[in-house]
């Protein structure tokens, strides 16, 4: 190790680096977190620049979430990594370090040439499933010596960076699942209502809101029992007790005879219904699926009434026919 390299490593204060890292990132997330990581990594290693990127595998590009070079921040920096040192880092499973003469190895790199790079250190940032999310790197206009202390400090920053990327990825997946679930619920023709153990509605789809005559979000938090007739309230309570006795995985019932309910304006309706139960963090919730069958029942009643009327008329006609025959036989 040369004199310059010895000075480079000797000036590294690991304890101060860790303190600074914790203080600068403990209360921030997202973009501010990544800026803090990049800025403090560059300061800790004494390099001219550092950056943290995320990968777009389809476009084969890397987009910088934070890019600092010679005291200047570069926003919206995105580039094709094909054939570059960045591609080597992305494909690697460990830290990549070129202590000196990086331009001899990658002579066609515009980025390295622009910043007059001499040395480079970078590591891939991977999710727990092995998916490469991006990478963290530093470069300098002087050699970065090969030293375990430097590597250790760099890896600490990389671990903090990947932890935040994983958190953001998990949040994104959660949002996507919630959006899909919301779309699924709102596209359903049947009314879907989720209730807690006190029958307070915690989730209601748009079909249920329309059925009961309420606007978006207006039903949540209300006691569902208030929308049932007295008989149906008792029926639902009994069915919930019946559900509790069923084994896990089989807590679902078809409500024989359905439920009788009323809308916001007091209009009654009959509904076919199913009831199921599930637990989240020790709390029991119920899912009730309703289908308004009042129109169908009314149509059946009308058909039955018309059939009765038709039968009555048929009998009347037959009697009239017999009456004509009697008249015809009269002297």
Number of C-alpha atoms within 10 A of each C-alpha: 10 8 7 13 16 12 11 16 19 10 11 17 13 14 9 11 19 16 10 16 20 13 12 17 18 9 9 13 15 12 11 14 19 24 23 20 26 26 21 20 26 24 15 22 24 17 20 18 26 27 26 27 23 21 20 15 10 6 10 12 18 24 20 22 22 25 25 20 19 12 11 9 15 13 12 11 13 15 13 15 19 12 11 17 19 23 17 16 23 24 11 15 14 13 18 19 20 18 19 19 16 22 15 9 12 14 12 12 15 11 11 21 14 8 15 15 21 20 22 25 22 28 26 28 31 20 17 10 6 9 10 20 20 25 25 31 25 27 29 26 17 18 20 25 20 16 13 10 14 18 17 12 18 22 17 14 20 24 15 17 22 22 16 15 21 16 14 14 14 13 12 12 12 12 12 12 12 12 12 12 12 13 12 11 19 17 12 13 13 19 23 22 25 21 22 20 12 12 18 19 21 18 17 23 23 21 20 24 21 13 17 20 17 15 10 13 13 11 21 17 15 14 15 19 18 13 18 19 15 12 11 16 18 12 15 18 13 11 17 18 10 13 19 13 10 13 8 12 9 12 17 21 17 13 17 9 10 19 22 19 23 17 17 12 9 11 10 16 19 19 20 18 20 18 20 19 23 16 11 7 5 7 9 14 19 24 20 18 18 23 20 20 14 15 11 11 14 11 12 12 12 12 12 12 12 12 12 12 12 12 12 12 12 12 12 12 12 12 12 12 12 12 12 12 11 10 10 9 8 7 4
